[in-house]
Amino acid sequence: MKIFLSGGAKNGKSTLAQRLSKGLAGDGPLYYAATMIPHDEEDEARIARHLREREGWGFETVECPLEPHRAMEKRPRGTVLFDSVTALLANEMFSARGIDPAAPERAKQSLLRLADWAEHVVFVSDFIYSDAGQYDEWTNAYRRGLADIDRTLCAACDTAAEVCAGNVILHKGVLPE
């Protein structure tokens, strides 16, 4: 099963994704594909919190801030919690080398390869489209790229849901019990 979860920051996406992934994995391999590259103390604290929240769940954390399919394809097939599409695109698009306009397509293709490889996968992405802010050219390119990736993953997944204040709004398919 392939599941796509979206929603605002700190709305419960990661907790739901953990529960779904654990249930889908059964006795099989269970991976947490970690994408965040920490840039400050707040990022470090978020990573530490996520690690604490996953303790005892049986996840093997796989660091894959770029081209996640390459890191995952080296392992036995299993269930992957991919957190997050948003961070992956930021890593691919904005680096010390500069801004890479080809990053959205590259990230999308890598995620589709990962989805094909995984026995089950739960993708987590942030919904960043509802404000009315005016952004520079590259921020707009990032937002368009993420929207394209999100639409593509929604189409490729069996289930697509939004998490808002801990409430799940199902847009496609069903969530496993």
C-alpha positions, 0 to 999 in steps of 0.5 A: 500500500502507498499512502500520501499524507499532507498538512500543516506543520505540527498537526500530527502527520508524523505520528499518524505516519508512524502508526500506519507504517508500523501496522503495514510492516507487520514482521517485515523491515520497517524503515524511517527515511530521514531527510532533514539536514539540520541547520540550527538548534531548532532543527536539531531539537526536532530531529531529537524529538522525532527520534524519541517518538520512534523509540521502541517502534522498530524503525531502522533510520536511514539518512537520505537527504538526497536521492532517497531511492539510492539509499533505500534500494540497498536494503531488503524491501520493506515498509518505508515512512518517508519524512519528508517530501518538503525537506527532500525538495529543499535539500535538492534545490537549495545547496551550497552549490546554488539553486538547482531548477532541475531539482523538483523533477529529479526529486519526483523521479527518485520518490517514484522509484522509491514507491516502486521499490517499497513493499509499503510506503507512507509519504509525509509532505507539508501543505504550504499553499494556503497563505497569500504571501508574495515570494521571490522567484525561487521560493515560488519555483520551490512551491510549484515544484513541491505542488507538482511532486505532491500531485504526482505522489497523490496519483501514484498512491492508493490513499491520500489524506490531509492531517489538520489539528490531528484530524484526518481528512481522507481525499482518496482511498482508505486508511488501513486499520 
